[in-house]
Amino acid sequence: MKKYRWQAIALVLVAFMLGCNEFMVVGVISDIAHSLNVTVAAAGYLVTMFAIVYAISTPVITVLTNRFGRYPLLMTLMVIFLIGNTWSGFAGTYWTFLGSRLITAAVAGSIEAMIIVFANDIAPRNKRAMLISWIAAGFSVASVVGVPVGAAISAASSWHVTFHLISGLSLITCLILGWLLPKKGTHVSGGIKDQLVLLTDRRIYLGAVLVLFSAATLYAYYTYIRPLLTTQLGFDLKTMTLMLSLLGVMDIIGNRLSGTIAGRSGVRTLPWFYLAQIGLFLLMPVALSATWPGYTVLLILMLLIPIINSPIQVHFLDVAEADYPQATAFASSLNAIFYNVGISLGSATAAGSLTHFGLKHLSWGSLVFAVIALILTILLNRAIAERRQTPGLEHE
């Protein structure tokens, strides 16, 4: 059990490392722009390009590398990530920095998928959901702690130092993983077609689309969380930092609660959480008329929206293990893939809502997505129930 705890810590460290690499750029974007002699808008494209490459490369690399053993594959991806991040720390021009970011983006999603697979393999069955929730919380901690810490380090020294620190963390994590993770394990390889057949199962594609609309639900309003806090709710810039941190803490708590729900009831209780979200989005335009009622609604939403993370991840793994063992790694990557697509959809919707309705009514897009997510959870639970009643049924 002691070894498992260290293994779990190592996997959570990987998630934190990936989160810092992805999110820290947001906190130091102005410093990067100034240092590389480009506009802030041009530097902002670094975030966009990272997300695009992340979403495209994750399924491609995960599917194409399935024939390799999990341990050597994860260690190889970690070394590539370390090289890319270290290059970022030494980059002196915009294009070299962009190239380094694309390298890390290309492997980050596959690393995330692999640590989920290892979590599934090493955790006792009664602790699996909780470990997966801790991994998700690792990303949340990176956004809550990593971004302001990175910004502070950049202000005191240089943005290059933030990437050097991530490289140091990556190297330590690589050594821990190399020491603790099982070198051999059950691994069923499969060709591209054998893995993609996973997506023809109703329980899988309904779950994947559910992840997409859940992410869209969040980012249809969270994309403009800063103007919501300052312009709409009236917090000053100094107080806004604290308010953002509290929202991040609620996100972490939501991920931990997600693990508890995954271990007990799984996706069965998800419809109730979407009903609660719908009620809050209906209430939001009125609540945003006053500072503390509006902020209270935002806090509760940040607790509820991450609830899907662990139940849906465990659901994907359970279906793959039972019926598509050759696609377990691919199944573990679906959450990351479709979540990033949902972020794009939600962000685009937020921009349209802001233009046509204003900040106070930004929640209408989220309301629509939450209703769609509710319908999808109902359909998903029906598909799961139907499969249990007819265990011999082939995938649809």
FENUR-V567563 format. One record per helix or strand of 3 or more residues. SS is the DSSP state (@ for helix, = for strand). FROM is the first residue (numbers start at 1). TO is the last residue. If there is no record, write none. Layout:
SS | FROM | TO
SS | FROM | TO
//
This chain:
@ | 2 | 27
@ | 29 | 35
@ | 40 | 64
@ | 70 | 90
@ | 94 | 122
@ | 125 | 156
@ | 159 | 180
@ | 192 | 200
@ | 202 | 222
@ | 225 | 232
@ | 237 | 264
@ | 266 | 287
@ | 291 | 323
@ | 325 | 357
@ | 359 | 361
@ | 363 | 389
//
